[in-house]
């Protein structure tokens, strides 16, 4: 498979209009690379240029940084979130393979 689209879970603290933004990055290198490297590259670019904020388009400088690491910006997915009434934590659903679940945290 030449192109592998990987979702970089860039869930940020707080929510805007009850949604979280997840950027989708496409591997443009010849070899296959996994999520661990994607997350490391996102972390490197976030340290240099700041993390993308919910509801704000991903900056051109962040996209250029990721391109320098071999990832092309594809699109942003809006993920619905909610506040757990028992804990007050922000929650979102996720799906890994055929397993669906939810995750709640302060971040």
HUVENNOR-V668101 format. One record per residue. SS is DSSP state (H for helix, E for strand, C for the rest). PHI is phi in whole degrees, 0 to 359 (* if undefined). Layout:
ss=(SS	SS)
phi=(PHI	PHI)
This chain:
ss=(C	C	C	E	E	E	E	E	C	C	C	C	C	C	C	E	C	C	E	E	E	E	E	E	E	E	E	C	C	C	C	C	C	C	H	H	H	H	H	H	H	H	H	H	H	H	H	H	H	C	C	C	C	C	C	C	C	C	C	H	H	H	H	H	H	H	H	H	C	C	E	E	E	E	E	E	E	E	E	E	E	E	E	C	C	C	C	C	C	E	E	E	E	E	E	E	C	C	E	E	E	E	E	E	E	C	C)
phi=(*	287	247	237	270	240	269	272	286	254	286	253	294	80	223	233	55	56	222	242	260	240	276	252	244	252	290	254	276	289	266	287	225	258	298	301	291	301	296	295	291	299	298	299	292	294	294	281	238	89	284	297	257	301	80	244	302	297	292	297	293	293	297	295	299	295	298	296	264	94	236	259	295	255	193	246	254	270	250	298	231	210	261	290	294	281	250	79	275	279	238	210	273	216	223	236	63	261	262	249	204	223	225	234	199	274	250)
